[in-house]
């Protein structure tokens, strides 16, 4: 029999079998590689460290989002730091004299200062002023973080360190509002009250290039001790030497001949004695000593094994905004359930949240004002103390307010919808640099030297808000930068 075609059946069967063998070989190689990585001690340690930093990060954010879970009478604002970094400080009245100097408990009395040394007290940041420095060991016991703490000595470097921007620890008297509008402006120098009174933390990449200069907090995992790092003295017993931050956190010098782009200089994650008004600077350098020395980018001997995770102010305040927004929507719906309509607003330029009868576009009304008793929203103190009622833009339908409570027929317009009863808009951080918001064409200044702006274009970004049309709003679902507003229909 003569076969007509490309290949006889036997050859085709042979090719199929060969491909099958190749597939098996590739699969086995992949599985073996995965098993080798799984049982590689270094890879396992890296996974453990990454998991620890991720867990600590999530626990800290969860704590910042839950001021209402605090035991009274703390009165903490949303986003206000509760678990301030742990440092060796003098024992309080009745404290055990042999208490570990790093005991894993938060320093509720405040932060350190530029001139801090082990066993000096910590204070409220407003007491230290521009000299405040919020750094120390992560209070892992308060957080409930599961880690082998070695009695607080942490010879193996398994306990993260924590650096917090003093902006998040500043009291209301120093920082009136704790929301994206108040903290969206640039640091111009220390003053109380001021927005913001402190520079944000700065984090650099492995060659000294800027990763972010708006870091809210950072976690640093020290790793095993390097040459010159003595961690054995870990208890505040009389006459002992207490391990300083430099016994855990590392220093690296980026050499002048480094591969561009780079910023030559010496950077220390343990440094807190920088000039007042200057940010804390952290570096995320390589942990592979041999590879770092081969690169020629660093002064030798190269000694660095810190691992860093950080959260920017913008990331954090998106989470805080989500929590505040949910609480506001709940309160608005509760108001309508009680009264059958939505409340009037507080004027944009009003900083007190006073409800103004007949005003349907403005900020959140949290004081009865001219609207009458019980005609404002009842919000938790953590919401108003952080100034969220001055942050959100709120609008009510002309047919769903006290003077016209039918709540049917034409309402607010958003896109193709014309029946919306109420909405809120999160303006996010003010756009202060080019490309400017189309609504403003210049830097937005919702918070100025006088107080709050009365211009909608200082809060909302779309060009339509330069000359707003009553009761017409822009759907932000598909907005592109620089527009960063978020519109949410309350119903």
N, C-alpha and C positions, 0 to 999 in steps of 0.2 A: 504494500500500500504506500502510495506517495502522499506525504503531508504537504498541503498547500497552506502557507501562512508564514509568520515571522519566525517562530521557533517550534520545534516538535514538543509534544506534551512532556516528555521526560526532562527536557532542558528547563521548561517552565516550572515543573515541580521542584527541580534542583534550585532554581533561583528563589522560589518561595521559601524553601527550607533554609537557604543561606540567609535571607532577610530575617527569618524567624530567629536564627542563631544570633544575628547582629542585634536584634531587638532585645533578646535575653541578656546579651553581654552589656548593652547600654544600661538596661534596668538594674542589673546586678552591680555595675560600677556606681550607679547613682545611689543605690541602697547602701553599698559599702562606704561611699563617701559620707552619706548621712550618718551612718553608724559611727564612723571615725570622728565626725564632728560632735556627735552626741556624747561620746566617751572621752573626748579631748578635754583634759582638766582645764586648760586655758579657756576654751570655748564655754565650758560649763560655768566657770567663774564669771565670764562676761555676761552670760544670760542671767545669772543670779544677781549681779550688780545692776543690770538694766531693769530687772523686775523690781528690785528694791527701790530704785530711784522713781520708777513709775508709780509704785504703790504710795510712796511718800508724797509725791506730787498730787496724786488723786485725793489722798486724805487731807492734805492742806487746803486744796480748793474746796472740798466738801465742807470743811470747817468754816471757811470764809463765807460760804453760801448759807450757813445755818446759824445766824445770830439769834434766832428765836428759840433755838435749842439750848441756849445758855441758861445756867441757873441764875435767877434774879439775885441781886439787883445790878447785874453787869451793865445793861443798857448799851450793848455793843452795836455799832452800825453795820449795815451790810458791807462786807469787804474790809471791815476793821480787823486788824491782826490781833488774835487772842493768844496764840501759842508763840510768844516771842522767843528768840533763840536762847538756848541754855548756855550759861557761862559759870565758871567758878567764882562765886561771890561770897561775902561774909554770911555765915549761917544766921537765920533769923532767931527771934526769941524762942527759947525752948528747943531749938534744932539740935540734932545730934552732931557733936563736934567732929565725928568721924564720917560725916556724910560725904559721899564722893563729890569731887569738885565739879564733875560733869554728871549730874544725877538723872538726866533725861526728863526733867520737869521744866515747864516753861517759866521764864522770868517775868512774872506778871507785873513786877514793879517797873518794867521798861527796858530800855536798851543801854548799850555801852556808849562810850564817847571816844573821840580821837585819842585821848591820852590814857585809855583804859589799860590796866594790867591785871593779871589774875588776883582775885580777892579784893578788888575795888568794887564798889556798889554800882548798880545800874539805876537809871532814872527814866522818868517820862521824857520822851524826845523833846518836848517843849521846854523842859528844864535845861537840857544840854544845848538846845538851839541848833545852830548850824554844825555843831560838833557831834551831833548824834550819829552813832553807827550801830546798826542792828545786825549783829552777826553772832554766831556761836554754834553749838551742837544742836542738831535737830532734837526737839523734846519728844523723843520716840515713845516714852512711857505715856505721856498725855495723849498722844495720837493712837496708842494701842498698836504700834507697829511691832511685828514679831521679828526680832533680830537677836542674835547672841551678843549681848552688850558687854560681857566680860566685866561686870560690876562697874561700868562707866569708864574703865581704863581704855578699852578699845585698842589694844596693842595691834590687832590685825587690821585696823582701819575699816571696819564694817559698818560703822555708824555715820550716816550722812551729816554734813554740816549745812547750816542754813544761813543765807544772807537775804535780808529783807530790806526793801526800800523804806526809809523812815516815813515816806508819804503814807504808807499803809498803817503806820502806828501813830500818826499825828492825831491829837484830839480835835474835836470840833472847833475849839477856840483858836486852833492854829490853822486847820484846814476845814473851812465851813462845809463844803460839799465833797462827797466821795463818789463821783460819777464821771462818765466820759467827757462831759462838757467842761467840768471844772479842771480835770486833769489832762485835757487835750492840749492845753497851752504849753508853751516852752518854759523851762525853768529860767528865771532871770535873776535869781538871787534869793537868799533866805529872808523871809519876813513872815510874821504871823499877824493876821491871817493872810494867806497867799495861796495861789494856785499855779503850780505846786510849790511848796516851800523847800523841797529837796530835789536834786537831780536824780533821775532814775539810774539804776545799775547799768553798767556797760559790760557786755560780754564780747570777747574777741575770738577769732578762729585760731587755728594752729600756728599761723604765721603773723599774728597780731592785727589782722584785718577785722574791721568792725562787723559783728554779726547783728547786734542790736544795742541801741543806746536807750531803750525804753523797757528795761527788764524790771518786773515787779518783785520777783524773788528767784533765787537760784539755790539749787542743792548741789553739794560737792561731796563725793565719796572719796575718802583719802586713799584707801588701799594700804598695802603693807608699808612699813616704815622704810624710808630711804636713808642713805648715809647722812648722819648728823641729826636725825629726828629721834629724840629720846622720849618715848611715851610711857616709860615705866613708872614715873611719879604721878599717880593719878588720884591720890586722896589728900584732902586738905587737913592733914594731921599737923600738929605743931612742928615747925622746923622743916617741913617737906618743901620740895620745889614742885610747883604745879606746872603740868605740861601746857605750854602756850599753843595758840593756833598754828604756829609755824612747825610744831612737832607733828602736825597732821597734814597740813596743806602745803602745796609745793610752789617752787619758783622756777621759772625758765627764762633763758635769755635768747631772743631771736637775734641771730648774728647779722652784722652789717652786709654780708654777702649773700643773704637769703634770696631764694628764688622769688621773683616778682609775680604778683603783688605781695608785698609784705611791709611790715612796720617794725624795723629793728628796735630793740629795747629789752629791758628786763621787766618781767611781769610776775607778780606774786599773788597767789590766791589767798595768802594769809595776811595780806597787808590791810590795815585799817587806819593807818596814820597819815593818809593823804591829806592835802590841804582842804580846809573847809570850803564848801561850794563846788568841789570837784567830785565826780562820781566814783563810787567803788568800781574797780576794773577787775574783771575775772577773765582768765584765758582757758580755752579748751584745747590744750596741746595734745600731741600724740602720747600714748601710753607705752608704745613699743620703743624701748630704749635703743636697741640696735638699729632699727630702721631710722629713728630720728637722727642718730649720729651719722649714719651713712648719707643722709640727705644733704648734710652740710648747711642746714638752715639754722643750726643752734650751736651755742657755745658748749663746749664739752668740759668735764664729763656731764652728760645729760642725765638729770635725775628728776623724773616727773611721772606720776601715775594717777593723778586726780581724774575723776570722771564727773562731768557736769551735766545737769539738766536744768533748764530754766523756763520761766513763764513770763512772757512780755505783759506789760500793762494792758495792751490792746486785747490780747487773748483773755486775760483775767476779766476785764470789764465787759467783754461779750457774755461771759458766764454770769456775772453779777447782773447785767441788764436783763438776761433771760429770767432770772429769779424775780427781779423787781417787776418786770412786765407781767409775769404770771400773777403776782399779787395784785397789781393794778386792775387787770382784767377781772379777777375774782371780785374785787371791791365794786367795780362798775356794774357788774351783773347783779350783785347783791343789792345795790342801790335801786336798780330798775325793778328787781323783784319786790322790793318794799314799797316803792313810790309809783311804779307803773311807767316811769320815764327815766331818762338819764339826767345827771346834774348839769348845771351851767359850769363854765370854765373860769379859771383865774387868768387875768390878763397876762400876756407874754412878759411885760416889763415888771410885773409884780413878783417880788421874791418871797412873799409870805404865804402864797397859796390861798389868798382870800377869794372866795367865790364871789363873782360879780353878776348880779341878775341881768339877764339878757345877753351875756357874753357866751358865745358858743364855740369859739376858737381861742385856745390859749394853753395854759398849763393846767396841771391837775389841781382841783379845788380841795383843800384839806382843812380850810377854816370857813365857817358859815358865811362870814362877810355880810353882803347885802342880800343874799339869797334867802335868808330866814333860817330859823333854828332847825338843825338836823338835815340841812340841804347841801352838805359837803360830804366828802368821803371820809370814812374812818380808816386810817391807815396805821399799821404798826410803827412804833418809834424808829425801828431800824430802817424803815423806808424814808421817813421824813428827815431823820437826823442826818442821813447821807445825801439829802437834797434831791431825791429822785422825783419829787413833785415839781421841782424846777427844771427837770431834765426832759420828761416826755412832753410832746405836743399832743393835745387832746382836742377833739372836735365832736360836737353833738349835732344831730339832725334838727332842722327847724320844726319838724313835726314830732319830735320825741323829747321835749323839754317841758319844764313846769308850766309855761304859758300856753303850750299847745301839745298836750300829752297824748295825742291820738296814736302815735307810733305806727302809722300806716301811710301809704301814698308816697309822694316824692320825698327823698331824703338827701343825704350826701351822695356825691357822684365820685366814683373811683373806676376809671376805665369805662366799661360798658354798663356798669351797675349804677342805678340812680335811686336805690332804695335802702341805703346804708343808714343805720340809726346812730352809730357812734364808732369812732376809730381812734386809735392812738398811733403816733409815729415816734420811733426811736431815732433821734437825729445822729447818733454816734458822735465820734470826735469831730470837732470843728475843722474845716479844711483851711489851713492857714498858709499854704504855700502852693505855687503853681504846679500842676494845673488846678486853678481855683474852681469852686463850685459855680456852675453856670448861673445860678440864681443871684450870685453876689458879684462875681468878676473881680474880687479882691479877697483878702483874708476875712474869714468869718469871725466875728467877735460876739458870740452869744453872752459871754461873761466879760464885762469891761470894767473900767475904773469906777464907773458910776453904779453899776449893778447889772441887771439883766437887760438885754436888748429887746426892743419892742418890734423889731423887724423879723418877719417870718423867714426871710432870706438868710438871716444869720443862723438859723437852725436847719432849714431844709434846703436841699441842693439843686433840685431840678429848676431849669430856666423859667418854668411856669410860675414859680414862687417869687420871681423878681417883681411881678405885678399880679399878685394872686387874684383869682376869680372866686367870689364867695361860694363856699360849699363844694368846690371842685378840687379834687386831690389826685395826685399822680400815683399810679400803681407802680411800686418799686420792685415787683417780682423779677423783672428782667432788666433792671437798671445796670448801667455799666459805669466804671470809675470815671471821674472822681466821685460820682454820686454814691453815698453810703447809707442813705436813710432806709429804715425798715418800717413799712406801713402794715398795721394789723387791724383788721375789722373786728370789733368787739363782739358783735352778735355771732 
